[in-house]
Amino acid sequence: MQGAISAIVYQNYDNGYAVLRLDCGSGQTVTVVGTVPMPAVGERLVVTGRWASHANYGRQFEAEFLERLMPQTGAEILAYLSSGAIKGIGAKMAARIVSQFGDDTLRILEREPEKLALVPGISQAKAIAVGQLFRSQSGLRQIMEFFALHHLPAELAVRTYKIYGEQTMELLYQDPYLLMDDGLDAPFAPVDAFAVELGVAADDPRRVEAGLLFEMRYNLAAGHSFLPRDKLALATGQLLSISQEAVAEGINRLLEAKRLIGDRLAGIDIVYLPELYQAETEAARRLRELAGEEYGPPANLEEMLAQAERSSGLKYAPQQEQAIREAAQAGVLLITGGPGTGKTTILNGVLSLYSQMGLKCLLAAPTGRAAKRLTEVTGRDASTIHRLLEAGIDPNTGKMFFARDEGNPLRADAVIVDEMSMVDVLLLGSLLRAIPPRRRLILVGDPDQLPPVGPGFSFGDMLRSEVLPTVRLTEIFRQAQQSLIVMNAHRVNRGELPDLRSRNSDFFFLPCRTEEAVAQTITDLCEKRLPKNMGIPAGQIQVLSPTRKGPVGTWELNKRLQARLNPPSPAKKERTWGGFSYREGDRVMQIRNNYDILWKKTDGSAIGAGIFNGDVGTIREIDPAMETVTVVFEDREAEYDFTQLGELEPAYAMTVHKSQGSEYRAVVMAVWGGTGFLYNRSVLYTAITRARELLILVGRPETVETMTNAVRVGRRYTGLKLRLQEKDHVV
């Protein structure tokens, strides 16, 4: 079957699936369904497949194989360009271009784009830019078709083409496991299947080494900084179904090539990825160096403390005064405690002290929301650690780098970092590299919250090493004792059941007998009950769930909440990606660090680059013609290409893990049931401590009991504690 695309009924940018209307000539129009990445009206297709009958949509042709032909006639080319196939060319501009060049238009676009400047309204610069974009899109479309043919994700095709461009296909034939490299992070199974299709043998060195590196990177997601060598060998042998001899040879080759680093800790042979080894060993060295600097107390310390107290209007408790005194003299100081123990008072006291001492201080936190909260409670500018270190992307490698390091250190006398429980060992290592000698470092956090999403357990390891100056806050202050949120958080942390019976406080439990009832109750709370009865707008309520899956997981809750809080409207444009219809007005969250996305201040005062994992914003505009989505993140707005929608997800509901470092006026949490990995004490404790004014648990009391009693399982392989303790260990 052959014809030109006359309409695109549906397309999924995530996997390339599309529903098209194909004009086959003589007045015959056929509905074609299948994997057709980046279709455009006016394109010609040669399709083979089979006819099928759909219960709702009737007779349609299921494409099993297709060949794409660019539009041939002036009319087809006009339809193609008018469809928005090339950004920046709308219907009127398309008509002028085709009027000028006719059937020769596409050849001009590809080979002589400078001639487009002959068309009224197109400058020389725009002509060149349009030509470059046309060639890029043509190449990307070919790569996406190649990936679809081999059952590789369309999103992966986009990332690969951005890095390797027109060389992509040639490089993949040379080494299909190139897709496993940093920055691409493809799933192993489809890449391995692709490699087998190309004839790669089971024990091919490329396959063995790719399998080993995959196991190492896969275990980063479980929080491991390293793996015991024997466990790595066993897991890789099982993954690839090859002998341990072949695996051992692969490990030796990677060690010799410095793609893995071997070491020995606590009598065990272990293996690191190079960046993890460097981060962990350098973090231990720098922490010991900074902690080794001893500063005598200022001559007028007592007057400084008195002045700090007067400024705060408070009388410091003994533990608070101890922490501030330690900060005056220590090179490194760890401050830890649960909610209501006065960490904010200490931070402000330390800042007052440092100001009186004439010390320039920088404040940072792991996420944008945590940095904003730090700014609010201290009245001082705070930034994310990534912004503090001036994160960027190397245009040649596509990898992240920090402009601040040993050669370009931070210009400050002291650095204070809040929410340290979220900081993984890679980020810690980068931070410490940027702090010059004889500077002060204050690290504040709560190790009983969830551990970092990334590798290591930095703050916990530092505390457990017992070699760094530490103040542990245990006193809950009287004002905090009036909050059931605070008191229940401490009960849960001690392994005691929270009070679920109170009806006159800031903590409520609403029992439900079914998952449907849980979802319905949460939706009603956000749409009507809390805004109407308690004056809390839906935009200040955050729904949490331990899991993404199931009727009370974040995926289904987001769909329900969107339908009630931001329903479809002819006035709101939409774009579907990955099964979710993103709509103007939706609350969304960035789910990975992207240092390339440009942003500008909403007041036009500044521009910059970088949107980070956990940043939450609202979709302001969807532009189908330009294929862009504009998202406002507080005082910044960023523009996403449709192919980048995989970096966003709806944020009416989010997992507890994603809420780390944030504080919300009201939190509503689903507690129904699931695995111990997700339903445990750390998850419940972290969720409770996210709420500032109101917390509502919705679900089963037995689930709350199960979570309270379930101490988080899953040991992380980390070496920071031992490296801090073993001062003679070579680093």
Summary of the structure (lengths in Angstrom):
residues: 731
radius of gyration: 28.6
end to end distance: 66.1
largest distance: 95.3
contacts: 2423
relative contact order: 0.08
helix: 43%
strand: 24%
